[in-house]
């Protein structure tokens, strides 16, 4: 990336980094820290258009009986 002077970093995080989750303070803190770091990198990089953060939801198959 440095040699080409181009590249992308994509962070995979969780909604728990924003909302919190009872009993998972360490997990929540790590995800919130990752979100903050990527936002800071996006704000401090001159050519960054938006910080790429992927926060995938829970996959639920329609046939498994859960709603």
CHARMM-style PDB file with segment names, atoms N, HN, CA, C and O in Angstrom:
ATOM      1  N   UNK     1       0.821  -1.188   0.000  1.00  0.00      PROA
ATOM      2  CA  UNK     1       0.000   0.000   0.000  1.00  0.00      PROA
ATOM      3  C   UNK     1       0.867   1.255   0.000  1.00  0.00      PROA
ATOM      4  O   UNK     1       0.572   2.228  -0.693  1.00  0.00      PROA
ATOM      5  N   UNK     2       1.920   1.218   0.771  1.00  0.00      PROA
ATOM      6  HN  UNK     2       2.159   0.427   1.334  1.00  0.00      PROA
ATOM      7  CA  UNK     2       2.763   2.409   0.838  1.00  0.00      PROA
ATOM      8  C   UNK     2       3.522   2.595  -0.474  1.00  0.00      PROA
ATOM      9  O   UNK     2       3.690   3.720  -0.944  1.00  0.00      PROA
ATOM     10  N   UNK     3       3.981   1.487  -1.065  1.00  0.00      PROA
ATOM     11  HN  UNK     3       3.845   0.573  -0.683  1.00  0.00      PROA
ATOM     12  CA  UNK     3       4.722   1.607  -2.318  1.00  0.00      PROA
ATOM     13  C   UNK     3       3.811   2.110  -3.436  1.00  0.00      PROA
ATOM     14  O   UNK     3       4.216   2.961  -4.228  1.00  0.00      PROA
ATOM     15  N   UNK     4       2.591   1.593  -3.506  1.00  0.00      PROA
ATOM     16  HN  UNK     4       2.262   0.902  -2.862  1.00  0.00      PROA
ATOM     17  CA  UNK     4       1.636   2.015  -4.529  1.00  0.00      PROA
ATOM     18  C   UNK     4       0.975   3.349  -4.191  1.00  0.00      PROA
ATOM     19  O   UNK     4       0.375   3.989  -5.054  1.00  0.00      PROA
ATOM     20  N   UNK     5       1.089   3.758  -2.942  1.00  0.00      PROA
ATOM     21  HN  UNK     5       1.576   3.239  -2.241  1.00  0.00      PROA
ATOM     22  CA  UNK     5       0.445   4.977  -2.450  1.00  0.00      PROA
ATOM     23  C   UNK     5      -1.072   4.932  -2.674  1.00  0.00      PROA
ATOM     24  O   UNK     5      -1.716   5.942  -2.957  1.00  0.00      PROA
ATOM     25  N   UNK     6      -1.604   3.733  -2.536  1.00  0.00      PROA
ATOM     26  HN  UNK     6      -1.081   2.913  -2.305  1.00  0.00      PROA
ATOM     27  CA  UNK     6      -3.038   3.519  -2.691  1.00  0.00      PROA
ATOM     28  C   UNK     6      -3.411   2.238  -1.967  1.00  0.00      PROA
ATOM     29  O   UNK     6      -2.621   1.296  -1.922  1.00  0.00      PROA
ATOM     30  N   UNK     7      -4.571   2.199  -1.419  1.00  0.00      PROA
ATOM     31  HN  UNK     7      -5.213   2.965  -1.456  1.00  0.00      PROA
ATOM     32  CA  UNK     7      -5.067   0.989  -0.782  1.00  0.00      PROA
ATOM     33  C   UNK     7      -6.263   1.301   0.083  1.00  0.00      PROA
ATOM     34  O   UNK     7      -6.628   2.458   0.287  1.00  0.00      PROA
ATOM     35  N   UNK     8      -6.855   0.254   0.579  1.00  0.00      PROA
ATOM     36  HN  UNK     8      -6.558  -0.686   0.413  1.00  0.00      PROA
ATOM     37  CA  UNK     8      -8.024   0.420   1.437  1.00  0.00      PROA
ATOM     38  C   UNK     8      -7.880  -0.459   2.662  1.00  0.00      PROA
ATOM     39  O   UNK     8      -7.387  -1.584   2.581  1.00  0.00      PROA
ATOM     40  N   UNK     9      -8.308   0.056   3.778  1.00  0.00      PROA
ATOM     41  HN  UNK     9      -8.709   0.969   3.843  1.00  0.00      PROA
ATOM     42  CA  UNK     9      -8.391  -0.714   5.008  1.00  0.00      PROA
ATOM     43  C   UNK     9      -9.867  -0.778   5.374  1.00  0.00      PROA
ATOM     44  O   UNK     9     -10.526   0.254   5.503  1.00  0.00      PROA
ATOM     45  N   UNK    10     -10.378  -1.977   5.538  1.00  0.00      PROA
ATOM     46  HN  UNK    10      -9.842  -2.816   5.433  1.00  0.00      PROA
ATOM     47  CA  UNK    10     -11.785  -2.148   5.900  1.00  0.00      PROA
ATOM     48  C   UNK    10     -11.840  -2.803   7.277  1.00  0.00      PROA
ATOM     49  O   UNK    10     -11.273  -3.875   7.489  1.00  0.00      PROA
ATOM     50  N   UNK    11     -12.514  -2.159   8.189  1.00  0.00      PROA
ATOM     51  HN  UNK    11     -12.974  -1.288   8.016  1.00  0.00      PROA
ATOM     52  CA  UNK    11     -12.633  -2.671   9.557  1.00  0.00      PROA
ATOM     53  C   UNK    11     -13.965  -3.398   9.710  1.00  0.00      PROA
ATOM     54  O   UNK    11     -15.014  -2.882   9.326  1.00  0.00      PROA
ATOM     55  N   UNK    12     -13.910  -4.590  10.270  1.00  0.00      PROA
ATOM     56  HN  UNK    12     -13.058  -5.010  10.582  1.00  0.00      PROA
ATOM     57  CA  UNK    12     -15.125  -5.352  10.565  1.00  0.00      PROA
ATOM     58  C   UNK    12     -15.388  -5.192  12.065  1.00  0.00      PROA
ATOM     59  O   UNK    12     -14.563  -5.578  12.893  1.00  0.00      PROA
ATOM     60  N   UNK    13     -16.527  -4.630  12.396  1.00  0.00      PROA
ATOM     61  HN  UNK    13     -17.197  -4.317  11.723  1.00  0.00      PROA
ATOM     62  CA  UNK    13     -16.854  -4.369  13.790  1.00  0.00      PROA
ATOM     63  C   UNK    13     -18.271  -4.835  14.091  1.00  0.00      PROA
ATOM     64  O   UNK    13     -18.828  -5.640  13.344  1.00  0.00      PROA
ATOM     65  N   UNK    14     -18.844  -4.354  15.144  1.00  0.00      PROA
ATOM     66  HN  UNK    14     -18.392  -3.700  15.751  1.00  0.00      PROA
ATOM     67  CA  UNK    14     -20.153  -4.808  15.572  1.00  0.00      PROA
ATOM     68  C   UNK    14     -20.968  -3.618  16.078  1.00  0.00      PROA
ATOM     69  O   UNK    14     -20.410  -2.622  16.537  1.00  0.00      PROA
ATOM     70  N   UNK    15     -22.269  -3.732  15.991  1.00  0.00      PROA
ATOM     71  HN  UNK    15     -22.723  -4.542  15.618  1.00  0.00      PROA
ATOM     72  CA  UNK    15     -23.152  -2.695  16.514  1.00  0.00      PROA
ATOM     73  C   UNK    15     -22.990  -2.563  18.028  1.00  0.00      PROA
ATOM     74  O   UNK    15     -23.345  -1.538  18.609  1.00  0.00      PROA
ATOM     75  N   UNK    16     -22.459  -3.591  18.655  1.00  0.00      PROA
ATOM     76  HN  UNK    16     -22.170  -4.424  18.183  1.00  0.00      PROA
ATOM     77  CA  UNK    16     -22.236  -3.559  20.100  1.00  0.00      PROA
ATOM     78  C   UNK    16     -21.254  -2.451  20.480  1.00  0.00      PROA
ATOM     79  O   UNK    16     -21.287  -1.953  21.605  1.00  0.00      PROA
ATOM     80  N   UNK    17     -20.387  -2.067  19.550  1.00  0.00      PROA
ATOM     81  HN  UNK    17     -20.361  -2.473  18.637  1.00  0.00      PROA
ATOM     82  CA  UNK    17     -19.460  -0.968  19.810  1.00  0.00      PROA
ATOM     83  C   UNK    17     -20.162   0.365  19.984  1.00  0.00      PROA
ATOM     84  O   UNK    17     -19.589   1.304  20.535  1.00  0.00      PROA
ATOM     85  N   UNK    18     -21.394   0.454  19.519  1.00  0.00      PROA
ATOM     86  HN  UNK    18     -21.860  -0.309  19.071  1.00  0.00      PROA
ATOM     87  CA  UNK    18     -22.178   1.688  19.647  1.00  0.00      PROA
ATOM     88  C   UNK    18     -23.238   1.557  20.731  1.00  0.00      PROA
ATOM     89  O   UNK    18     -23.461   2.495  21.496  1.00  0.00      PROA
ATOM     90  N   UNK    19     -23.893   0.401  20.803  1.00  0.00      PROA
ATOM     91  HN  UNK    19     -23.711  -0.361  20.182  1.00  0.00      PROA
ATOM     92  CA  UNK    19     -25.024   0.239  21.711  1.00  0.00      PROA
ATOM     93  C   UNK    19     -24.649  -0.344  23.067  1.00  0.00      PROA
ATOM     94  O   UNK    19     -25.330  -0.091  24.061  1.00  0.00      PROA
ATOM     95  N   UNK    20     -23.579  -1.117  23.112  1.00  0.00      PROA
ATOM     96  HN  UNK    20     -23.026  -1.322  22.305  1.00  0.00      PROA
ATOM     97  CA  UNK    20     -23.216  -1.796  24.358  1.00  0.00      PROA
ATOM     98  C   UNK    20     -23.957  -3.107  24.506  1.00  0.00      PROA
ATOM     99  O   UNK    20     -24.936  -3.360  23.804  1.00  0.00      PROA
ATOM    100  N   UNK    21     -23.482  -3.949  25.430  1.00  0.00      PROA
ATOM    101  HN  UNK    21     -22.687  -3.743  26.000  1.00  0.00      PROA
ATOM    102  CA  UNK    21     -24.099  -5.234  25.669  1.00  0.00      PROA
ATOM    103  C   UNK    21     -23.802  -5.640  27.114  1.00  0.00      PROA
ATOM    104  O   UNK    21     -22.635  -5.674  27.505  1.00  0.00      PROA
ATOM    105  N   UNK    22     -24.808  -5.943  27.904  1.00  0.00      PROA
ATOM    106  HN  UNK    22     -25.756  -5.915  27.587  1.00  0.00      PROA
ATOM    107  CA  UNK    22     -24.566  -6.288  29.312  1.00  0.00      PROA
ATOM    108  C   UNK    22     -23.599  -7.462  29.465  1.00  0.00      PROA
ATOM    109  O   UNK    22     -23.735  -8.480  28.786  1.00  0.00      PROA
ATOM    110  N   UNK    23     -22.643  -7.315  30.344  1.00  0.00      PROA
ATOM    111  HN  UNK    23     -22.533  -6.488  30.896  1.00  0.00      PROA
ATOM    112  CA  UNK    23     -21.696  -8.382  30.634  1.00  0.00      PROA
ATOM    113  C   UNK    23     -20.560  -8.533  29.639  1.00  0.00      PROA
ATOM    114  O   UNK    23     -19.751  -9.452  29.768  1.00  0.00      PROA
ATOM    115  N   UNK    24     -20.480  -7.650  28.646  1.00  0.00      PROA
ATOM    116  HN  UNK    24     -21.137  -6.904  28.542  1.00  0.00      PROA
ATOM    117  CA  UNK    24     -19.430  -7.757  27.638  1.00  0.00      PROA
ATOM    118  C   UNK    24     -18.669  -6.444  27.510  1.00  0.00      PROA
ATOM    119  O   UNK    24     -18.468  -5.935  26.407  1.00  0.00      PROA
ATOM    120  N   UNK    25     -18.253  -5.908  28.636  1.00  0.00      PROA
ATOM    121  HN  UNK    25     -18.416  -6.321  29.532  1.00  0.00      PROA
ATOM    122  CA  UNK    25     -17.543  -4.629  28.623  1.00  0.00      PROA
ATOM    123  C   UNK    25     -16.269  -4.651  27.810  1.00  0.00      PROA
ATOM    124  O   UNK    25     -15.961  -3.688  27.108  1.00  0.00      PROA
ATOM    125  N   UNK    26     -15.514  -5.754  27.896  1.00  0.00      PROA
ATOM    126  HN  UNK    26     -15.764  -6.537  28.466  1.00  0.00      PROA
ATOM    127  CA  UNK    26     -14.261  -5.834  27.147  1.00  0.00      PROA
ATOM    128  C   UNK    26     -14.506  -5.886  25.642  1.00  0.00      PROA
ATOM    129  O   UNK    26     -13.793  -5.234  24.879  1.00  0.00      PROA
ATOM    130  N   UNK    27     -15.502  -6.651  25.207  1.00  0.00      PROA
ATOM    131  HN  UNK    27     -16.081  -7.181  25.827  1.00  0.00      PROA
ATOM    132  CA  UNK    27     -15.848  -6.750  23.783  1.00  0.00      PROA
ATOM    133  C   UNK    27     -16.360  -5.404  23.266  1.00  0.00      PROA
ATOM    134  O   UNK    27     -15.960  -4.947  22.196  1.00  0.00      PROA
ATOM    135  N   UNK    28     -17.253  -4.773  24.042  1.00  0.00      PROA
ATOM    136  HN  UNK    28     -17.579  -5.144  24.912  1.00  0.00      PROA
ATOM    137  CA  UNK    28     -17.805  -3.473  23.653  1.00  0.00      PROA
ATOM    138  C   UNK    28     -16.710  -2.428  23.539  1.00  0.00      PROA
ATOM    139  O   UNK    28     -16.704  -1.637  22.595  1.00  0.00      PROA
ATOM    140  N   UNK    29     -15.786  -2.415  24.485  1.00  0.00      PROA
ATOM    141  HN  UNK    29     -15.791  -3.057  25.252  1.00  0.00      PROA
ATOM    142  CA  UNK    29     -14.698  -1.438  24.459  1.00  0.00      PROA
ATOM    143  C   UNK    29     -13.795  -1.632  23.249  1.00  0.00      PROA
ATOM    144  O   UNK    29     -13.357  -0.654  22.643  1.00  0.00      PROA
ATOM    145  N   UNK    30     -13.511  -2.879  22.892  1.00  0.00      PROA
ATOM    146  HN  UNK    30     -13.867  -3.673  23.385  1.00  0.00      PROA
ATOM    147  CA  UNK    30     -12.640  -3.119  21.745  1.00  0.00      PROA
ATOM    148  C   UNK    30     -13.316  -2.703  20.445  1.00  0.00      PROA
ATOM    149  O   UNK    30     -12.665  -2.141  19.565  1.00  0.00      PROA
ATOM    150  N   UNK    31     -14.611  -2.972  20.312  1.00  0.00      PROA
ATOM    151  HN  UNK    31     -15.139  -3.429  21.027  1.00  0.00      PROA
ATOM    152  CA  UNK    31     -15.328  -2.589  19.092  1.00  0.00      PROA
ATOM    153  C   UNK    31     -15.494  -1.074  19.005  1.00  0.00      PROA
ATOM    154  O   UNK    31     -15.372  -0.502  17.922  1.00  0.00      PROA
ATOM    155  N   UNK    32     -15.769  -0.422  20.126  1.00  0.00      PROA
ATOM    156  HN  UNK    32     -15.868  -0.886  21.006  1.00  0.00      PROA
ATOM    157  CA  UNK    32     -15.881   1.040  20.137  1.00  0.00      PROA
ATOM    158  C   UNK    32     -14.535   1.683  19.812  1.00  0.00      PROA
ATOM    159  O   UNK    32     -14.479   2.699  19.120  1.00  0.00      PROA
ATOM    160  N   UNK    33     -13.458   1.091  20.311  1.00  0.00      PROA
ATOM    161  HN  UNK    33     -13.504   0.266  20.873  1.00  0.00      PROA
ATOM    162  CA  UNK    33     -12.122   1.598  20.005  1.00  0.00      PROA
ATOM    163  C   UNK    33     -11.794   1.477  18.534  1.00  0.00      PROA
ATOM    164  O   UNK    33     -11.184   2.379  17.960  1.00  0.00      PROA
ATOM    165  N   UNK    34     -12.189   0.373  17.911  1.00  0.00      PROA
ATOM    166  HN  UNK    34     -12.684  -0.359  18.377  1.00  0.00      PROA
ATOM    167  CA  UNK    34     -11.952   0.189  16.483  1.00  0.00      PROA
ATOM    168  C   UNK    34     -12.735   1.205  15.667  1.00  0.00      PROA
ATOM    169  O   UNK    34     -12.203   1.773  14.713  1.00  0.00      PROA
ATOM    170  N   UNK    35     -13.989   1.440  16.028  1.00  0.00      PROA
ATOM    171  HN  UNK    35     -14.421   0.978  16.803  1.00  0.00      PROA
ATOM    172  CA  UNK    35     -14.801   2.439  15.323  1.00  0.00      PROA
ATOM    173  C   UNK    35     -14.162   3.819  15.446  1.00  0.00      PROA
ATOM    174  O   UNK    35     -14.051   4.543  14.456  1.00  0.00      PROA
ATOM    175  N   UNK    36     -13.742   4.183  16.650  1.00  0.00      PROA
ATOM    176  HN  UNK    36     -13.832   3.594  17.453  1.00  0.00      PROA
ATOM    177  CA  UNK    36     -13.098   5.478  16.867  1.00  0.00      PROA
ATOM    178  C   UNK    36     -11.797   5.621  16.105  1.00  0.00      PROA
ATOM    179  O   UNK    36     -11.513   6.688  15.559  1.00  0.00      PROA
ATOM    180  N   UNK    37     -10.994   4.553  16.060  1.00  0.00      PROA
ATOM    181  HN  UNK    37     -11.225   3.687  16.504  1.00  0.00      PROA
ATOM    182  CA  UNK    37      -9.723   4.611  15.346  1.00  0.00      PROA
ATOM    183  C   UNK    37      -9.938   4.817  13.844  1.00  0.00      PROA
ATOM    184  O   UNK    37      -9.244   5.619  13.220  1.00  0.00      PROA
ATOM    185  N   UNK    38     -10.891   4.100  13.272  1.00  0.00      PROA
ATOM    186  HN  UNK    38     -11.456   3.449  13.779  1.00  0.00      PROA
ATOM    187  CA  UNK    38     -11.149   4.234  11.837  1.00  0.00      PROA
ATOM    188  C   UNK    38     -11.706   5.614  11.515  1.00  0.00      PROA
ATOM    189  O   UNK    38     -11.332   6.202  10.500  1.00  0.00      PROA
ATOM    190  N   UNK    39     -12.590   6.143  12.350  1.00  0.00      PROA
ATOM    191  HN  UNK    39     -12.894   5.666  13.175  1.00  0.00      PROA
ATOM    192  CA  UNK    39     -13.104   7.497  12.127  1.00  0.00      PROA
ATOM    193  C   UNK    39     -11.984   8.527  12.207  1.00  0.00      PROA
ATOM    194  O   UNK    39     -11.950   9.470  11.416  1.00  0.00      PROA
ATOM    195  N   UNK    40     -11.073   8.353  13.154  1.00  0.00      PROA
ATOM    196  HN  UNK    40     -11.101   7.587  13.797  1.00  0.00      PROA
ATOM    197  CA  UNK    40      -9.947   9.272  13.292  1.00  0.00      PROA
ATOM    198  C   UNK    40      -9.019   9.186  12.087  1.00  0.00      PROA
ATOM    199  O   UNK    40      -8.571  10.211  11.572  1.00  0.00      PROA
ATOM    200  N   UNK    41      -8.728   7.967  11.636  1.00  0.00      PROA
ATOM    201  HN  UNK    41      -9.092   7.135  12.054  1.00  0.00      PROA
ATOM    202  CA  UNK    41      -7.898   7.814  10.445  1.00  0.00      PROA
ATOM    203  C   UNK    41      -8.548   8.454   9.229  1.00  0.00      PROA
ATOM    204  O   UNK    41      -7.870   9.096   8.426  1.00  0.00      PROA
ATOM    205  N   UNK    42      -9.859   8.283   9.089  1.00  0.00      PROA
ATOM    206  HN  UNK    42     -10.409   7.762   9.742  1.00  0.00      PROA
ATOM    207  CA  UNK    42     -10.571   8.895   7.970  1.00  0.00      PROA
ATOM    208  C   UNK    42     -10.548  10.407   8.020  1.00  0.00      PROA
ATOM    209  O   UNK    42     -10.455  11.064   6.983  1.00  0.00      PROA
ATOM    210  N   UNK    43     -10.631  10.967   9.218  1.00  0.00      PROA
ATOM    211  HN  UNK    43     -10.707  10.434  10.060  1.00  0.00      PROA
ATOM    212  CA  UNK    43     -10.627  12.428   9.362  1.00  0.00      PROA
ATOM    213  C   UNK    43      -9.232  13.013   9.180  1.00  0.00      PROA
ATOM    214  O   UNK    43      -9.094  14.158   8.749  1.00  0.00      PROA
ATOM    215  N   UNK    44      -8.198  12.242   9.503  1.00  0.00      PROA
ATOM    216  HN  UNK    44      -8.310  11.312   9.853  1.00  0.00      PROA
ATOM    217  CA  UNK    44      -6.851  12.788   9.440  1.00  0.00      PROA
ATOM    218  C   UNK    44      -6.124  12.468   8.141  1.00  0.00      PROA
ATOM    219  O   UNK    44      -5.006  12.940   7.930  1.00  0.00      PROA
ATOM    220  N   UNK    45      -6.735  11.678   7.270  1.00  0.00      PROA
ATOM    221  HN  UNK    45      -7.643  11.295   7.441  1.00  0.00      PROA
ATOM    222  CA  UNK    45      -6.127  11.340   5.985  1.00  0.00      PROA
ATOM    223  C   UNK    45      -6.703  12.257   4.923  1.00  0.00      PROA
ATOM    224  O   UNK    45      -7.920  12.307   4.748  1.00  0.00      PROA
ATOM    225  N   UNK    46      -5.852  12.984   4.212  1.00  0.00      PROA
ATOM    226  HN  UNK    46      -4.863  12.944   4.354  1.00  0.00      PROA
ATOM    227  CA  UNK    46      -6.342  13.984   3.263  1.00  0.00      PROA
ATOM    228  C   UNK    46      -7.201  13.427   2.135  1.00  0.00      PROA
ATOM    229  O   UNK    46      -8.132  14.105   1.699  1.00  0.00      PROA
ATOM    230  N   UNK    47      -6.928  12.227   1.649  1.00  0.00      PROA
ATOM    231  HN  UNK    47      -6.172  11.676   2.003  1.00  0.00      PROA
ATOM    232  CA  UNK    47      -7.660  11.694   0.502  1.00  0.00      PROA
ATOM    233  C   UNK    47      -8.782  10.736   0.874  1.00  0.00      PROA
ATOM    234  O   UNK    47      -9.401  10.143  -0.010  1.00  0.00      PROA
ATOM    235  N   UNK    48      -9.054  10.575   2.148  1.00  0.00      PROA
ATOM    236  HN  UNK    48      -8.551  11.057   2.866  1.00  0.00      PROA
ATOM    237  CA  UNK    48     -10.113   9.661   2.571  1.00  0.00      PROA
ATOM    238  C   UNK    48     -11.471  10.312   2.372  1.00  0.00      PROA
ATOM    239  O   UNK    48     -11.708  11.430   2.829  1.00  0.00      PROA
ATOM    240  N   UNK    49     -12.359   9.606   1.690  1.00  0.00      PROA
ATOM    241  HN  UNK    49     -12.167   8.697   1.319  1.00  0.00      PROA
ATOM    242  CA  UNK    49     -13.698  10.149   1.478  1.00  0.00      PROA
ATOM    243  C   UNK    49     -14.653   9.725   2.573  1.00  0.00      PROA
ATOM    244  O   UNK    49     -15.502  10.511   2.993  1.00  0.00      PROA
ATOM    245  N   UNK    50     -14.529   8.502   3.039  1.00  0.00      PROA
ATOM    246  HN  UNK    50     -13.839   7.863   2.698  1.00  0.00      PROA
ATOM    247  CA  UNK    50     -15.354   8.040   4.149  1.00  0.00      PROA
ATOM    248  C   UNK    50     -14.657   6.871   4.824  1.00  0.00      PROA
ATOM    249  O   UNK    50     -14.027   6.054   4.152  1.00  0.00      PROA
ATOM    250  N   UNK    51     -14.763   6.782   6.133  1.00  0.00      PROA
ATOM    251  HN  UNK    51     -15.275   7.445   6.678  1.00  0.00      PROA
ATOM    252  CA  UNK    51     -14.150   5.656   6.819  1.00  0.00      PROA
ATOM    253  C   UNK    51     -14.922   4.377   6.536  1.00  0.00      PROA
ATOM    254  O   UNK    51     -16.117   4.315   6.821  1.00  0.00      PROA
ATOM    255  N   UNK    52     -14.272   3.350   5.979  1.00  0.00      PROA
ATOM    256  HN  UNK    52     -13.301   3.401   5.747  1.00  0.00      PROA
ATOM    257  CA  UNK    52     -14.989   2.107   5.665  1.00  0.00      PROA
ATOM    258  C   UNK    52     -15.116   1.212   6.897  1.00  0.00      PROA
ATOM    259  O   UNK    52     -14.142   0.596   7.329  1.00  0.00      PROA
ATOM    260  N   UNK    53     -16.304   1.149   7.447  1.00  0.00      PROA
ATOM    261  HN  UNK    53     -17.095   1.650   7.095  1.00  0.00      PROA
ATOM    262  CA  UNK    53     -16.567   0.292   8.601  1.00  0.00      PROA
ATOM    263  C   UNK    53     -17.714  -0.640   8.227  1.00  0.00      PROA
ATOM    264  O   UNK    53     -18.797  -0.183   7.861  1.00  0.00      PROA
ATOM    265  N   UNK    54     -17.478  -1.930   8.319  1.00  0.00      PROA
ATOM    266  HN  UNK    54     -16.598  -2.301   8.617  1.00  0.00      PROA
ATOM    267  CA  UNK    54     -18.523  -2.899   8.050  1.00  0.00      PROA
ATOM    268  C   UNK    54     -19.011  -3.458   9.381  1.00  0.00      PROA
ATOM    269  O   UNK    54     -18.231  -3.976  10.180  1.00  0.00      PROA
ATOM    270  N   UNK    55     -20.305  -3.343   9.598  1.00  0.00      PROA
ATOM    271  HN  UNK    55     -20.939  -2.922   8.949  1.00  0.00      PROA
ATOM    272  CA  UNK    55     -20.897  -3.877  10.812  1.00  0.00      PROA
ATOM    273  C   UNK    55     -22.028  -4.813  10.408  1.00  0.00      PROA
ATOM    274  O   UNK    55     -23.194  -4.417  10.397  1.00  0.00      PROA
ATOM    275  N   UNK    56     -21.683  -6.064  10.073  1.00  0.00      PROA
ATOM    276  HN  UNK    56     -20.736  -6.386  10.082  1.00  0.00      PROA
ATOM    277  CA  UNK    56     -22.707  -6.985   9.579  1.00  0.00      PROA
ATOM    278  C   UNK    56     -23.712  -7.356  10.661  1.00  0.00      PROA
ATOM    279  O   UNK    56     -23.363  -7.495  11.834  1.00  0.00      PROA
ATOM    280  N   UNK    57     -24.942  -7.510  10.254  1.00  0.00      PROA
ATOM    281  HN  UNK    57     -25.226  -7.396   9.302  1.00  0.00      PROA
ATOM    282  CA  UNK    57     -25.994  -7.898  11.190  1.00  0.00      PROA
ATOM    283  C   UNK    57     -26.026  -9.403  11.381  1.00  0.00      PROA
ATOM    284  O   UNK    57     -25.250 -10.133  10.765  1.00  0.00      PROA
ATOM    285  N   UNK    58     -26.905  -9.850  12.218  1.00  0.00      PROA
ATOM    286  HN  UNK    58     -27.535  -9.257  12.719  1.00  0.00      PROA
ATOM    287  CA  UNK    58     -27.059 -11.283  12.453  1.00  0.00      PROA
ATOM    288  C   UNK    58     -27.850 -11.866  11.297  1.00  0.00      PROA
ATOM    289  O   UNK    58     -28.911 -11.359  10.933  1.00  0.00      PROA
ATOM    290  N   UNK    59     -27.325 -12.929  10.728  1.00  0.00      PROA
ATOM    291  HN  UNK    59     -26.463 -13.341  11.023  1.00  0.00      PROA
ATOM    292  CA  UNK    59     -28.028 -13.602   9.639  1.00  0.00      PROA
ATOM    293  C   UNK    59     -29.067 -14.524  10.232  1.00  0.00      PROA
ATOM    294  O   UNK    59     -28.757 -15.334  11.105  1.00  0.00      PROA
ATOM    295  N   UNK    60     -30.287 -14.410   9.768  1.00  0.00      PROA
ATOM    296  HN  UNK    60     -30.538 -13.752   9.058  1.00  0.00      PROA
ATOM    297  CA  UNK    60     -31.370 -15.248  10.269  1.00  0.00      PROA
ATOM    298  C   UNK    60     -32.083 -15.839   9.065  1.00  0.00      PROA
ATOM    299  O   UNK    60     -32.641 -15.099   8.254  1.00  0.00      PROA
ATOM    300  N   UNK    61     -32.075 -17.150   8.937  1.00  0.00      PROA
ATOM    301  HN  UNK    61     -31.622 -17.751   9.596  1.00  0.00      PROA
ATOM    302  CA  UNK    61     -32.752 -17.829   7.851  1.00  0.00      PROA
ATOM    303  C   UNK    61     -34.256 -17.832   8.139  1.00  0.00      PROA
ATOM    304  O   UNK    61     -34.671 -18.072   9.273  1.00  0.00      PROA
ATOM    305  N   UNK    62     -35.052 -17.572   7.136  1.00  0.00      PROA
ATOM    306  HN  UNK    62     -34.715 -17.378   6.215  1.00  0.00      PROA
ATOM    307  CA  UNK    62     -36.501 -17.486   7.312  1.00  0.00      PROA
ATOM    308  C   UNK    62     -37.104 -18.824   7.748  1.00  0.00      PROA
ATOM    309  O   UNK    62     -38.188 -18.847   8.331  1.00  0.00      PROA
ATOM    310  N   UNK    63     -36.424 -19.930   7.475  1.00  0.00      PROA
ATOM    311  HN  UNK    63     -35.544 -19.912   7.001  1.00  0.00      PROA
ATOM    312  CA  UNK    63     -36.978 -21.237   7.801  1.00  0.00      PROA
ATOM    313  C   UNK    63     -36.561 -21.775   9.162  1.00  0.00      PROA
ATOM    314  O   UNK    63     -36.933 -22.895   9.512  1.00  0.00      PROA
ATOM    315  N   UNK    64     -35.796 -21.007   9.945  1.00  0.00      PROA
ATOM    316  HN  UNK    64     -35.493 -20.097   9.660  1.00  0.00      PROA
ATOM    317  CA  UNK    64     -35.321 -21.555  11.202  1.00  0.00      PROA
ATOM    318  C   UNK    64     -36.263 -21.290  12.381  1.00  0.00      PROA
ATOM    319  O   UNK    64     -35.987 -21.727  13.498  1.00  0.00      PROA
ATOM    320  N   UNK    65     -37.367 -20.583  12.145  1.00  0.00      PROA
ATOM    321  HN  UNK    65     -37.591 -20.229  11.237  1.00  0.00      PROA
ATOM    322  CA  UNK    65     -38.369 -20.390  13.184  1.00  0.00      PROA
ATOM    323  C   UNK    65     -38.152 -19.182  14.059  1.00  0.00      PROA
ATOM    324  O   UNK    65     -39.032 -18.835  14.848  1.00  0.00      PROA
ATOM    325  N   UNK    66     -37.004 -18.522  13.948  1.00  0.00      PROA
ATOM    326  HN  UNK    66     -36.290 -18.804  13.307  1.00  0.00      PROA
ATOM    327  CA  UNK    66     -36.767 -17.323  14.743  1.00  0.00      PROA
ATOM    328  C   UNK    66     -37.300 -16.098  14.031  1.00  0.00      PROA
ATOM    329  O   UNK    66     -37.429 -16.091  12.807  1.00  0.00      PROA
ATOM    330  N   UNK    67     -37.608 -15.069  14.790  1.00  0.00      PROA
ATOM    331  HN  UNK    67     -37.503 -15.075  15.784  1.00  0.00      PROA
ATOM    332  CA  UNK    67     -38.070 -13.812  14.181  1.00  0.00      PROA
ATOM    333  C   UNK    67     -37.067 -12.728  14.407  1.00  0.00      PROA
ATOM    334  OT1 UNK    67     -37.273 -11.595  13.971  1.00  0.00      PROA
TER     335      UNK     67
END
